[in-house]
Amino acid sequence: IYSKLTELDMQDPNLHVLTNLTGVSNMEVNAFQRRSKAVIQKSIREGFGLVISEALWKGTPVVARRAGGIPIQLDDGGGFLERLIEDKLSGPGFDVRIRGFEGALSSRATVAELVLSDEEGAWMTLTDAVLDWNRSALLRGRLEVEELSAASVPLPRLPKAQASAPAPEATPFSLPDLPVSIEIGKLAIERVELGAPILGEPAVVSLSGSASLADGEGEVAIKGARIDGELGELTLAGSYANDDKALTLDLSLTEGAGGIVANLIDLPGRPSLSASVQGSGPLSDFTAEIELTTDGEPRIAGTVALRGEGENGEARRFSVDLGGDIAPVFSPTYRPFFGPDIRLEAQGAQFPDGRVVLDDFSLAAQSLTLTGKLALGADKVPELIALKGEIRGQDGPVLLPFGEGDTRVESIGLDVAFDAAQGDEWTGIVTVSNLQQADLEVAEIRLDGQGRIADMEDGLSVTAGFDFLTRGMSLDDGGLQQALGDSTTGRAVIAWSTGNPVELQELELAGATYRLDGTGRIDPTTDNIPVTLNARIEAQDLAPFSGLAGRPLSGGLSAELTAEALALTGGFDVALDGSAEDLKLGIAELDGVLAGQTALVLRADRDETGTRLSELTLRNPQLDLEAQADLKTGTSDARATLKIADLSRVDRAL
């Protein structure tokens, strides 16, 4: 090997061989080992094991003979190499464990088991793996793998993502520049067991293919097929070159009825489907053809195109033109909404500094039109928003393909505008006419919004004020109808800035006989997302709420409410202090002692240990009621003390 290298050294000016390092300091040897493509030693025995170990710890391959009489220090069956690879590949939040590593110094290495784990445990296990490779190719800076295979790969879930903020600047696509070229002639994994959290349902697939990456050029051919009795096949063939940025892409997917994709996107009827994306050309002039069919019928077809280099200050432009008859994919009742053709068209650009501009956007169907423009700065702060839309049935109210239950509207209007070049103010209007649901009808809904969007030195600042009203409201629930009336009005003012909670600076809700005024806060920056509300409730007449209470009510109520809830756990802490005037609950024995003004105090909270009513007090000259309760699964208790000044108010016979 030494003679061959010496010969190559004389022929190739890019190859440098350093030998006879006698008298060279340890620091210089360490530097040579780190910068070399490979280290050559006489033996892995006879005391040379320390040098070999040092080189391997630096990630430098070693070529050596097995000659010598001293016990080997590098175990061909794994041992040291197993620990070396585990330590080199493991890191914070990522752990690698190898068992049964054999043939480390031969051209055919095997691994009985390789386990990848994160903070939540193992997420992938590779069993009976085979690596058939050309070891001498490493000396020429190439990783040549004849075969990379495995018997099975249980993959119950994907690894836990490591949080990291993306760079604001756009990064032109390029293949990585690795210190060695890579060529995998055969990739074969007989069985990959995908857990339900990955695709929404468990699946078993086989993988086969090949891949190469060398000198800024890459090529891949991968095929995945379901082997669990279901029809499904995914193929990918593609290539890319950094020099001319030429991309070739051929992606196809075929699935039988009830397949993974149909379930993931919740297609009604779960039809069979096939999809393809094909394109070829440099990224400065690239067009991809897209097709989607279901049950053998074409549904969506069109193009996505890229133009421009996206470098040296030049924008990379993109355009989308997709359309087709997708109504049959959904329930036939949605045909009046979609019509025979729905079309999406968009044109825009991405700049090297990270700015994104959507010059023109339109989405059109039989009962829908949506058009607009959008511009985001390098920090993704809005610079321009111009969005207008309308939903209008051609022959009366139209059934919407979204929302809970069957929802029909005569029309919906949307108009949102913001232009940072003209100032930091934004406006928005949403109108709904003749909303119809199974248990609700509303003749008119209107939401008017305005506020400011300011890009400050320390982040983004957003304010929003909303005024809303409903008119002509009719509910099947008579009690709720009586309580809310046929119209409501309200107002909400919200403020938020980067890194801070969402402040509800003003909240108003008013009906015919009630009013609520308050402030609040939502803090997504804190564990469990606490939500707080401070409000004053006024109800001049409780009679309209009789239907909700299931008994005749009368009198008035005024109260101060302080509440905090934890959005992620369901915990809460509530305090209510108020008074009722001439309260009647439809209970003759109580109504007599509730005349006049009655003070009301309520304290309640809930956490992981249970729900507690720490204080409930009703107090007036005739009545003094104090109660507490502790509610837990399996064991609960309640206590109450009641004092009545004159029992004749409860029963005249007393």
GUVOLUM-912142 format. One record per residue (C-alpha): x, y negated, z negated. Coordinates in steps of 0.5 Angstrom, whole numbers. Layout:
// residues N
+-------+-------+-------+
!     X !     Y !     Z !
+-------+-------+-------+
!     X !     Y !     Z !
...
+-------+-------+-------+
This chain:
// residues 654
+-------+-------+-------+
!     X !     Y !     Z !
+-------+-------+-------+
!     0 !     0 !     0 !
!     6 !    -5 !    -2 !
!     9 !    -4 !     5 !
!     3 !    -5 !     9 !
!     1 !   -11 !     5 !
!     8 !   -14 !     6 !
!     7 !   -12 !    14 !
!     1 !   -16 !    14 !
!     4 !   -22 !    10 !
!     9 !   -23 !    16 !
!     3 !   -23 !    21 !
!    -2 !   -27 !    17 !
!     0 !   -34 !    15 !
!    -6 !   -34 !    11 !
!    -4 !   -28 !     7 !
!     1 !   -29 !     1 !
!     4 !   -24 !    -3 !
!     7 !   -25 !   -10 !
!    12 !   -20 !   -12 !
!    18 !   -18 !   -17 !
!    15 !   -23 !   -22 !
!    21 !   -21 !   -27 !
!    23 !   -27 !   -32 !
!    16 !   -31 !   -30 !
!    12 !   -33 !   -36 !
!     6 !   -31 !   -39 !
!     2 !   -37 !   -37 !
!     5 !   -37 !   -30 !
!     2 !   -29 !   -29 !
!    -4 !   -31 !   -32 !
!    -5 !   -37 !   -27 !
!    -3 !   -32 !   -21 !
!    -8 !   -27 !   -24 !
!   -14 !   -32 !   -24 !
!   -12 !   -34 !   -17 !
!   -11 !   -28 !   -13 !
!   -16 !   -24 !    -9 !
!   -13 !   -17 !   -12 !
!    -7 !   -15 !   -17 !
!    -3 !    -9 !   -15 !
!     0 !    -4 !   -20 !
!     4 !     2 !   -20 !
!     0 !     6 !   -25 !
!    -6 !     6 !   -29 !
!    -2 !     9 !   -34 !
!     5 !     9 !   -37 !
!     4 !     3 !   -41 !
!     1 !    -1 !   -35 !
!    -6 !    -1 !   -38 !
!    -5 !    -8 !   -41 !
!    -4 !   -12 !   -35 !
!   -10 !    -8 !   -31 !
!   -14 !   -10 !   -37 !
!   -12 !   -17 !   -37 !
!   -13 !   -18 !   -29 !
!   -20 !   -15 !   -30 !
!   -22 !   -19 !   -36 !
!   -21 !   -25 !   -31 !
!   -25 !   -22 !   -26 !
!   -20 !   -20 !   -21 !
!   -20 !   -13 !   -17 !
!   -14 !    -8 !   -19 !
!   -11 !    -3 !   -14 !
!    -7 !     2 !   -18 !
!    -5 !    10 !   -18 !
!    -7 !    15 !   -23 !
!     1 !    17 !   -24 !
!     4 !    18 !   -31 !
!     4 !    22 !   -37 !
!     1 !    17 !   -42 !
!    -6 !    17 !   -43 !
!   -10 !    13 !   -39 !
!   -13 !     6 !   -41 !
!   -18 !     5 !   -36 !
!   -23 !    11 !   -37 !
!   -26 !    13 !   -30 !
!   -32 !    15 !   -33 !
!   -34 !     8 !   -35 !
!   -32 !     6 !   -42 !
!   -28 !     0 !   -42 !
!   -31 !    -2 !   -35 !
!   -38 !    -1 !   -38 !
!   -37 !    -6 !   -43 !
!   -33 !   -11 !   -39 !
!   -39 !   -11 !   -34 !
!   -44 !   -12 !   -39 !
!   -40 !   -18 !   -42 !
!   -38 !   -21 !   -36 !
!   -46 !   -21 !   -33 !
!   -49 !   -22 !   -40 !
!   -51 !   -29 !   -43 !
!   -56 !   -34 !   -47 !
!   -62 !   -31 !   -45 !
!   -60 !   -25 !   -41 !
!   -57 !   -18 !   -43 !
!   -54 !   -13 !   -39 !
!   -53 !    -6 !   -41 !
!   -50 !     0 !   -37 !
!   -50 !     8 !   -39 !
!   -47 !    13 !   -35 !
!   -42 !     9 !   -31 !
!   -38 !    14 !   -27 !
!   -33 !    14 !   -21 !
!   -31 !     7 !   -22 !
!   -24 !     8 !   -19 !
!   -27 !    12 !   -13 !
!   -31 !    10 !    -6 !
!   -37 !    12 !    -9 !
!   -39 !    10 !   -16 !
!   -46 !    12 !   -20 !
!   -50 !     9 !   -26 !
!   -55 !    13 !   -30 !
!   -58 !     7 !   -32 !
!   -58 !    -1 !   -32 !
!   -62 !    -5 !   -36 !
!   -63 !   -12 !   -36 !
!   -67 !   -16 !   -42 !
!   -68 !   -23 !   -44 !
!   -71 !   -25 !   -51 !
!   -77 !   -21 !   -50 !
!   -74 !   -15 !   -49 !
!   -72 !   -10 !   -42 !
!   -76 !   -13 !   -36 !
!   -72 !    -8 !   -31 !
!   -69 !    -2 !   -31 !
!   -65 !     1 !   -25 !
!   -64 !     9 !   -26 !
!   -59 !    14 !   -22 !
!   -56 !     8 !   -18 !
!   -51 !    10 !   -12 !
!   -45 !     5 !   -10 !
!   -42 !     7 !    -4 !
!   -37 !     2 !    -2 !
!   -30 !     1 !     2 !
!   -25 !    -1 !    -4 !
!   -19 !    -3 !     1 !
!   -24 !    -8 !     4 !
!   -23 !   -13 !    -2 !
!   -16 !   -14 !     0 !
!   -19 !   -17 !     6 !
!   -24 !   -21 !     2 !
!   -30 !   -17 !     4 !
!   -35 !   -13 !     0 !
!   -37 !    -7 !     4 !
!   -42 !    -3 !     2 !
!   -44 !     3 !     6 !
!   -50 !     5 !     1 !
!   -53 !     1 !    -5 !
!   -59 !     6 !    -7 !
!   -63 !     8 !   -14 !
!   -68 !    13 !   -15 !
!   -73 !     8 !   -19 !
!   -73 !     1 !   -22 !
!   -79 !     0 !   -27 !
!   -80 !    -7 !   -27 !
!   -86 !    -9 !   -32 !
!   -85 !   -16 !   -31 !
!   -81 !   -22 !   -29 !
!   -76 !   -25 !   -33 !
!   -77 !   -31 !   -38 !
!   -76 !   -37 !   -34 !
!   -70 !   -41 !   -36 !
!   -72 !   -49 !   -37 !
!   -68 !   -54 !   -33 !
!   -70 !   -60 !   -30 !
!   -69 !   -61 !   -22 !
!   -65 !   -66 !   -19 !
!   -68 !   -72 !   -16 !
!   -64 !   -72 !   -10 !
!   -66 !   -67 !    -4 !
!   -61 !   -62 !    -3 !
!   -60 !   -59 !     4 !
!   -61 !   -52 !     5 !
!   -55 !   -48 !     6 !
!   -52 !   -41 !     4 !
!   -48 !   -40 !    -2 !
!   -40 !   -40 !     0 !
!   -38 !   -34 !    -4 !
!   -30 !   -32 !    -5 !
!   -32 !   -26 !    -1 !
!   -36 !   -24 !     5 !
!   -42 !   -19 !     3 !
!   -44 !   -13 !     8 !
!   -49 !    -8 !     5 !
!   -51 !    -3 !    11 !
!   -56 !     1 !     7 !
!   -61 !    -1 !     1 !
!   -65 !     4 !    -1 !
!   -70 !     4 !    -7 !
!   -74 !    10 !    -7 !
!   -79 !     8 !   -13 !
!   -80 !     1 !   -15 !
!   -86 !     1 !   -21 !
!   -89 !    -7 !   -21 !
!   -92 !    -8 !   -28 !
!   -99 !   -12 !   -27 !
!   -96 !   -18 !   -30 !
!   -92 !   -19 !   -23 !
!   -98 !   -19 !   -18 !
!  -104 !   -18 !   -22 !
!  -105 !   -11 !   -22 !
!  -100 !    -5 !   -22 !
!   -96 !    -2 !   -16 !
!   -91 !     3 !   -14 !
!   -87 !     1 !    -8 !
!   -81 !     3 !    -4 !
!   -75 !    -2 !    -1 !
!   -70 !    -1 !     5 !
!   -66 !    -5 !     9 !
!   -59 !    -8 !    10 !
!   -56 !   -15 !     9 !
!   -50 !   -19 !    10 !
!   -47 !   -26 !     8 !
!   -40 !   -28 !    11 !
!   -37 !   -35 !    13 !
!   -43 !   -39 !    12 !
!   -48 !   -34 !    16 !
!   -53 !   -29 !    13 !
!   -58 !   -24 !    16 !
!   -63 !   -20 !    12 !
!   -68 !   -14 !    14 !
!   -72 !   -12 !     8 !
!   -78 !    -7 !     8 !
!   -83 !    -6 !     3 !
!   -88 !    -1 !     3 !
!   -93 !     2 !    -2 !
!   -93 !     9 !    -4 !
!   -98 !     9 !    -9 !
!  -104 !    11 !    -5 !
!  -106 !     4 !    -3 !
!  -104 !     1 !     4 !
!   -99 !    -4 !     4 !
!   -93 !    -6 !     8 !
!   -88 !   -12 !     8 !
!   -83 !   -13 !    12 !
!   -78 !   -19 !    13 !
!   -72 !   -20 !    18 !
!   -68 !   -27 !    18 !
!   -62 !   -30 !    20 !
!   -59 !   -37 !    18 !
!   -52 !   -40 !    20 !
!   -49 !   -46 !    16 !
!   -46 !   -49 !    22 !
!   -51 !   -50 !    27 !
!   -57 !   -49 !    21 !
!   -60 !   -44 !    26 !
!   -66 !   -40 !    23 !
!   -69 !   -34 !    25 !
!   -75 !   -32 !    21 !
!   -80 !   -26 !    22 !
!   -85 !   -24 !    16 !
!   -91 !   -20 !    16 !
!   -96 !   -17 !    11 !
!  -101 !   -12 !    12 !
!  -106 !    -9 !     7 !
!  -112 !    -5 !     7 !
!  -118 !    -7 !     3 !
!  -118 !    -9 !    -4 !
!  -110 !   -10 !    -3 !
!  -106 !   -14 !    -8 !
!  -106 !   -21 !    -4 !
!  -114 !   -21 !    -3 !
!  -114 !   -20 !   -11 !
!  -109 !   -25 !   -12 !
!  -113 !   -30 !    -8 !
!  -120 !   -27 !   -10 !
!  -122 !   -26 !    -3 !
!  -130 !   -24 !    -4 !
!  -131 !   -17 !    -1 !
!  -123 !   -16 !    -2 !
!  -122 !   -15 !     6 !
!  -116 !   -12 !     9 !
!  -112 !   -17 !    12 !
!  -105 !   -18 !    16 !
!  -101 !   -25 !    16 !
!   -95 !   -27 !    20 !
!   -90 !   -32 !    20 !
!   -85 !   -33 !    26 !
!   -80 !   -38 !    28 !
!   -73 !   -39 !    31 !
!   -69 !   -45 !    32 !
!   -65 !   -50 !    28 !
!   -68 !   -54 !    22 !
!   -67 !   -60 !    26 !
!   -72 !   -57 !    31 !
!   -76 !   -51 !    28 !
!   -83 !   -49 !    29 !
!   -86 !   -43 !    25 !
!   -92 !   -40 !    28 !
!   -97 !   -38 !    22 !
!  -103 !   -33 !    23 !
!  -108 !   -30 !    18 !
!  -113 !   -24 !    20 !
!  -118 !   -21 !    15 !
!  -122 !   -14 !    17 !
!  -119 !   -15 !    24 !
!  -121 !   -22 !    26 !
!  -117 !   -28 !    27 !
!  -118 !   -33 !    21 !
!  -113 !   -38 !    21 !
!  -107 !   -40 !    26 !
!  -103 !   -46 !    27 !
!   -96 !   -49 !    26 !
!   -91 !   -52 !    21 !
!   -85 !   -56 !    24 !
!   -79 !   -59 !    22 !
!   -76 !   -65 !    25 !
!   -69 !   -68 !    24 !
!   -63 !   -66 !    20 !
!   -65 !   -69 !    13 !
!   -58 !   -72 !    12 !
!   -54 !   -78 !    12 !
!   -60 !   -82 !    10 !
!   -64 !   -79 !    16 !
!   -71 !   -76 !    14 !
!   -73 !   -69 !    15 !
!   -80 !   -70 !    18 !
!   -85 !   -64 !    17 !
!   -92 !   -63 !    20 !
!   -97 !   -58 !    19 !
!  -103 !   -56 !    24 !
!  -107 !   -50 !    21 !
!  -114 !   -49 !    23 !
!  -120 !   -43 !    24 !
!  -126 !   -40 !    22 !
!  -125 !   -38 !    15 !
!  -133 !   -38 !    13 !
!  -134 !   -31 !    14 !
!  -128 !   -30 !     9 !
!  -133 !   -33 !     3 !
!  -140 !   -31 !     2 !
!  -145 !   -33 !     8 !
!  -148 !   -38 !     3 !
!  -142 !   -42 !     4 !
!  -143 !   -43 !    12 !
!  -146 !   -49 !    12 !
!  -140 !   -52 !     8 !
!  -135 !   -50 !    12 !
!  -138 !   -49 !    19 !
!  -135 !   -45 !    25 !
!  -128 !   -49 !    24 !
!  -124 !   -52 !    18 !
!  -117 !   -56 !    20 !
!  -112 !   -58 !    16 !
!  -107 !   -63 !    19 !
!  -101 !   -67 !    16 !
!   -95 !   -71 !    18 !
!   -89 !   -73 !    13 !
!   -82 !   -74 !    11 !
!   -77 !   -72 !     6 !
!   -71 !   -77 !     5 !
!   -64 !   -75 !     2 !
!   -65 !   -79 !    -4 !
!   -71 !   -75 !    -6 !
!   -77 !   -79 !    -3 !
!   -83 !   -76 !     0 !
!   -88 !   -79 !     4 !
!   -94 !   -76 !     7 !
!   -96 !   -81 !    13 !
!  -102 !   -78 !    15 !
!  -107 !   -72 !    12 !
!  -113 !   -70 !    14 !
!  -118 !   -64 !    12 !
!  -124 !   -63 !    16 !
!  -130 !   -58 !    15 !
!  -137 !   -59 !    17 !
!  -139 !   -62 !    11 !
!  -132 !   -64 !     8 !
!  -128 !   -70 !    10 !
!  -121 !   -72 !     6 !
!  -116 !   -77 !     9 !
!  -110 !   -80 !     6 !
!  -103 !   -82 !     5 !
!   -98 !   -81 !    -1 !
!   -91 !   -83 !    -2 !
!   -87 !   -81 !    -8 !
!   -80 !   -84 !   -10 !
!   -74 !   -80 !   -12 !
!   -76 !   -79 !   -19 !
!   -83 !   -77 !   -16 !
!   -87 !   -83 !   -19 !
!   -92 !   -85 !   -14 !
!   -91 !   -91 !   -10 !
!   -97 !   -90 !    -5 !
!  -104 !   -87 !    -6 !
!  -109 !   -88 !    -1 !
!  -115 !   -82 !    -1 !
!  -122 !   -82 !     1 !
!  -126 !   -77 !     2 !
!  -134 !   -75 !     3 !
!  -138 !   -68 !     2 !
!  -145 !   -69 !     5 !
!  -150 !   -64 !     7 !
!  -152 !   -64 !    14 !
!  -159 !   -62 !    12 !
!  -160 !   -64 !     5 !
!  -156 !   -61 !    -1 !
!  -150 !   -57 !     1 !
!  -148 !   -51 !    -4 !
!  -141 !   -52 !    -6 !
!  -135 !   -47 !    -6 !
!  -132 !   -49 !   -12 !
!  -135 !   -50 !   -19 !
!  -139 !   -46 !   -24 !
!  -145 !   -42 !   -22 !
!  -149 !   -45 !   -16 !
!  -148 !   -52 !   -15 !
!  -151 !   -56 !   -10 !
!  -150 !   -64 !    -8 !
!  -153 !   -69 !    -3 !
!  -146 !   -72 !    -3 !
!  -140 !   -74 !    -6 !
!  -136 !   -80 !    -5 !
!  -128 !   -81 !    -7 !
!  -124 !   -87 !    -6 !
!  -117 !   -88 !   -10 !
!  -112 !   -93 !    -8 !
!  -105 !   -95 !   -11 !
!  -100 !   -99 !    -7 !
!   -93 !  -101 !   -12 !
!   -91 !  -106 !    -6 !
!   -97 !  -110 !    -8 !
!   -97 !  -109 !   -16 !
!   -98 !  -104 !   -21 !
!  -106 !  -103 !   -21 !
!  -110 !   -97 !   -19 !
!  -117 !   -96 !   -17 !
!  -122 !   -90 !   -16 !
!  -129 !   -89 !   -15 !
!  -133 !   -82 !   -15 !
!  -140 !   -82 !   -14 !
!  -145 !   -76 !   -14 !
!  -152 !   -76 !   -11 !
!  -157 !   -71 !   -13 !
!  -153 !   -66 !   -17 !
!  -157 !   -59 !   -17 !
!  -155 !   -53 !   -22 !
!  -159 !   -48 !   -24 !
!  -161 !   -51 !   -31 !
!  -159 !   -58 !   -29 !
!  -161 !   -64 !   -24 !
!  -158 !   -71 !   -24 !
!  -160 !   -76 !   -19 !
!  -154 !   -80 !   -20 !
!  -147 !   -80 !   -23 !
!  -142 !   -85 !   -22 !
!  -135 !   -86 !   -25 !
!  -131 !   -92 !   -24 !
!  -123 !   -92 !   -26 !
!  -118 !   -97 !   -26 !
!  -111 !   -98 !   -29 !
!  -104 !   -99 !   -28 !
!   -98 !   -94 !   -26 !
!   -91 !   -97 !   -28 !
!   -84 !   -95 !   -27 !
!   -81 !   -97 !   -33 !
!   -73 !   -96 !   -35 !
!   -75 !   -91 !   -40 !
!   -80 !   -87 !   -36 !
!   -87 !   -88 !   -33 !
!   -92 !   -91 !   -36 !
!  -100 !   -90 !   -34 !
!  -106 !   -93 !   -36 !
!  -113 !   -91 !   -34 !
!  -120 !   -94 !   -36 !
!  -126 !   -90 !   -34 !
!  -133 !   -93 !   -34 !
!  -139 !   -87 !   -33 !
!  -146 !   -87 !   -32 !
!  -151 !   -82 !   -31 !
!  -158 !   -83 !   -28 !
!  -164 !   -79 !   -27 !
!  -162 !   -73 !   -31 !
!  -167 !   -67 !   -32 !
!  -165 !   -61 !   -36 !
!  -169 !   -54 !   -37 !
!  -167 !   -54 !   -45 !
!  -172 !   -59 !   -47 !
!  -168 !   -60 !   -54 !
!  -162 !   -62 !   -50 !
!  -166 !   -66 !   -46 !
!  -170 !   -70 !   -51 !
!  -163 !   -71 !   -55 !
!  -159 !   -74 !   -49 !
!  -165 !   -77 !   -45 !
!  -165 !   -78 !   -38 !
!  -159 !   -83 !   -38 !
!  -152 !   -84 !   -41 !
!  -147 !   -89 !   -41 !
!  -140 !   -89 !   -43 !
!  -133 !   -91 !   -43 !
!  -126 !   -88 !   -44 !
!  -119 !   -92 !   -44 !
!  -113 !   -87 !   -44 !
!  -105 !   -89 !   -44 !
!   -99 !   -85 !   -43 !
!   -92 !   -86 !   -42 !
!   -86 !   -81 !   -41 !
!   -84 !   -77 !   -47 !
!   -90 !   -79 !   -51 !
!   -97 !   -77 !   -53 !
!  -103 !   -79 !   -49 !
!  -107 !   -84 !   -53 !
!  -115 !   -85 !   -52 !
!  -115 !   -92 !   -54 !
!  -122 !   -93 !   -53 !
!  -128 !   -88 !   -53 !
!  -135 !   -90 !   -52 !
!  -141 !   -85 !   -51 !
!  -149 !   -88 !   -51 !
!  -156 !   -85 !   -50 !
!  -163 !   -88 !   -52 !
!  -162 !   -87 !   -59 !
!  -155 !   -85 !   -61 !
!  -148 !   -88 !   -60 !
!  -141 !   -86 !   -61 !
!  -135 !   -90 !   -61 !
!  -128 !   -88 !   -63 !
!  -120 !   -87 !   -61 !
!  -116 !   -81 !   -61 !
!  -109 !   -77 !   -59 !
!  -107 !   -71 !   -55 !
!  -100 !   -69 !   -56 !
!   -97 !   -64 !   -51 !
!   -90 !   -66 !   -54 !
!   -91 !   -62 !   -60 !
!   -92 !   -55 !   -62 !
!  -100 !   -52 !   -61 !
!  -102 !   -59 !   -58 !
!  -105 !   -63 !   -63 !
!  -112 !   -67 !   -61 !
!  -114 !   -72 !   -66 !
!  -120 !   -76 !   -66 !
!  -123 !   -82 !   -70 !
!  -130 !   -84 !   -69 !
!  -136 !   -87 !   -72 !
!  -143 !   -84 !   -70 !
!  -149 !   -88 !   -70 !
!  -156 !   -85 !   -69 !
!  -162 !   -89 !   -71 !
!  -167 !   -84 !   -70 !
!  -166 !   -76 !   -71 !
!  -172 !   -74 !   -68 !
!  -170 !   -73 !   -61 !
!  -165 !   -68 !   -64 !
!  -170 !   -64 !   -67 !
!  -170 !   -59 !   -61 !
!  -163 !   -58 !   -62 !
!  -164 !   -56 !   -69 !
!  -170 !   -52 !   -68 !
!  -174 !   -56 !   -73 !
!  -177 !   -63 !   -74 !
!  -172 !   -68 !   -76 !
!  -173 !   -75 !   -77 !
!  -169 !   -81 !   -80 !
!  -163 !   -84 !   -79 !
!  -155 !   -82 !   -79 !
!  -149 !   -86 !   -80 !
!  -142 !   -83 !   -81 !
!  -135 !   -84 !   -80 !
!  -131 !   -77 !   -77 !
!  -124 !   -76 !   -77 !
!  -122 !   -69 !   -74 !
!  -115 !   -66 !   -72 !
!  -115 !   -59 !   -68 !
!  -110 !   -55 !   -65 !
!  -111 !   -54 !   -58 !
!  -107 !   -47 !   -57 !
!  -109 !   -44 !   -64 !
!  -116 !   -46 !   -65 !
!  -115 !   -49 !   -72 !
!  -118 !   -55 !   -74 !
!  -119 !   -60 !   -80 !
!  -125 !   -64 !   -81 !
!  -127 !   -70 !   -85 !
!  -134 !   -73 !   -85 !
!  -136 !   -79 !   -89 !
!  -143 !   -82 !   -88 !
!  -150 !   -83 !   -90 !
!  -157 !   -82 !   -88 !
!  -163 !   -86 !   -89 !
!  -170 !   -83 !   -90 !
!  -167 !   -76 !   -88 !
!  -173 !   -70 !   -86 !
!  -171 !   -63 !   -84 !
!  -177 !   -60 !   -84 !
!  -177 !   -57 !   -90 !
!  -182 !   -59 !   -95 !
!  -178 !   -57 !  -101 !
!  -172 !   -62 !   -99 !
!  -175 !   -67 !   -96 !
!  -178 !   -70 !  -102 !
!  -171 !   -71 !  -105 !
!  -168 !   -74 !   -99 !
!  -172 !   -80 !   -99 !
!  -168 !   -87 !   -98 !
!  -161 !   -87 !   -97 !
!  -157 !   -80 !   -98 !
!  -149 !   -80 !   -98 !
!  -146 !   -75 !   -94 !
!  -139 !   -72 !   -95 !
!  -136 !   -66 !   -91 !
!  -129 !   -63 !   -91 !
!  -127 !   -57 !   -87 !
!  -121 !   -53 !   -84 !
!  -119 !   -47 !   -81 !
!  -112 !   -44 !   -80 !
!  -110 !   -37 !   -79 !
!  -112 !   -35 !   -86 !
!  -119 !   -37 !   -85 !
!  -124 !   -42 !   -85 !
!  -126 !   -46 !   -91 !
!  -131 !   -51 !   -93 !
!  -127 !   -55 !   -99 !
!  -133 !   -60 !  -100 !
!  -140 !   -61 !   -98 !
!  -144 !   -66 !  -102 !
!  -151 !   -69 !  -101 !
!  -152 !   -75 !  -107 !
!  -158 !   -80 !  -108 !
!  -162 !   -82 !  -114 !
!  -166 !   -75 !  -114 !
!  -161 !   -70 !  -111 !
!  -154 !   -68 !  -113 !
!  -151 !   -62 !  -109 !
!  -144 !   -60 !  -109 !
!  -142 !   -53 !  -105 !
!  -136 !   -50 !  -103 !
!  -134 !   -44 !   -98 !
!  -129 !   -39 !   -96 !
!  -130 !   -35 !   -90 !
!  -125 !   -29 !   -88 !
!  -126 !   -23 !   -84 !
!  -129 !   -18 !   -89 !
!  -129 !   -22 !   -95 !
!  -132 !   -29 !   -96 !
!  -135 !   -33 !  -102 !
!  -139 !   -39 !  -103 !
!  -141 !   -43 !  -109 !
!  -146 !   -49 !  -110 !
!  -148 !   -53 !  -115 !
!  -155 !   -57 !  -115 !
!  -158 !   -62 !  -119 !
!  -165 !   -65 !  -118 !
!  -167 !   -71 !  -122 !
!  -175 !   -70 !  -122 !
!  -177 !   -63 !  -120 !
!  -184 !   -65 !  -118 !
!  -181 !   -68 !  -112 !
!  -180 !   -61 !  -110 !
!  -186 !   -58 !  -112 !
!  -192 !   -63 !  -115 !
!  -194 !   -57 !  -119 !
!  -188 !   -57 !  -123 !
+-------+-------+-------+
